[in-house]
Amino acid sequence: MEKTWRLILDDKNDGYYNMAVDEAILLNYPHLRIPTLRIYGWNKPFITLGYNQSPRDVLYEDIDVLFVRRITGGSAILHDDELTYSISCCLDDLDLPKGVKESYKIICSFLKSFYKQLGLEADFAVDSFPGKLDEYKNFCFASKQRFDLMIKDKKIGGNAQRRKKDIIFQHGSILQKLDLARINNTIKDTHLLDKEVTSLDESLGEETDFYKLRLVLADSFQQDFGIKLTEAGLLDSEEKMRDFLINNKYSAKEWNLRNAETPLVK
């Protein structure tokens, strides 16, 4: 029987809103059991820090870009002109194995299909650079992890996952454009990125449309996993949780500076 998932085609919002919606969906999953693919964007440049990163170690002082801490690990990302997705589900929703690496690779595989639909050949970093993968650096796109997606040996997207028993949350970014100057002026230790990173616009040689890309990404997910996506919005309980998280967590200095615990932090 074909499985049905909820598809949320969200608009462009700020980092506090985007992180709050993702976590609200995740926190409601155990009792709602609604597997969800959310696709969204950013209405202004916004930095997300990995859960364990310290802004003092990663960011320059007096930057003109707001930042927010994620619930996932990894390194900082400067979000701007990009397509971002998040997945909230359990292992059975995608018939995934229990192994973290195996399930992560399977989920990331739909991104290869997305690039292929656009006419681009993408490979996993582990296949393009066997034995030459990096440790995590301050900036996500300055390092290559096993299942990062590469186009012509340049990294184009970053993904991060969080798991709790059989529940999986994963989100990732797909660059449409790349502002190297802003990245170099906000995030420490970002060198030679023009040789390491690419974007959709650069790879395709043309300007891409965020709203059209949303549909291609959703179609790739649907085809790759043999599921039916049904477009819908948040439920009341998720909206209430989203608003609570915006006000009490993601816009709070205590959370973003990592100097105190905040509600719903485990």
PyMOL commands that set and color helices and strands:
alter all, ss='L'
color gray80, all
select helices_A, chain A and resi 15-32+55-58+91-94+100-117+125-128+140-142+180-186+193-195+200-204+210-225+236-250+253-256
alter helices_A, ss='H'
color red, helices_A
select strands_A, chain A and resi 3-13+36-42+46-49+66-69+77-79+82-90+123-124+149-151+154-155+157-164+167-175+227-231
alter strands_A, ss='S'
color yellow, strands_A
deselect
rebuild
show_as cartoon
